């Protein structure tokens, strides 16, 4: 599935709800389905700077594709981690670097986050792109 196909799928999932309380509930459910991150990855190195809550993000590179794993100690943020990993994982570094992540605006996520959570979202995206950039240089 391409990055844009996954984004369109997410937009469709969120479009079922008009009320943001329902959308938050969906986001929390998504976060709850995120596989727990092994404690060995919960290091200072993997901690995302700029997040109000604690967010760990790790990336691996296999067969030319980047695979992310992560977790937050806040339920809504964990849902955001779930979305970002679901969209960007299992793609080449170049696909990740070239991606226009329009789903964030289309589902209204950015406008319904507190300023600190919004900063955290930007920080997570920046880190995911930094991993992709590092892997693209390595190849």
Secondary structure, 3 states (H helix, E strand, C coil): CCHHHHHHHHHHHHHCCCCHHHHHHHHHHHHHCCCCCCHHHCCHHHECCCCCCCEEEEEEEECCEEEEEEEECCHHHHHHHHHHHHHHCCECHHHHHHCCCCHHHHCCCHHHCCHHHHHHHHHHHHHHHHHHHHHHHHC
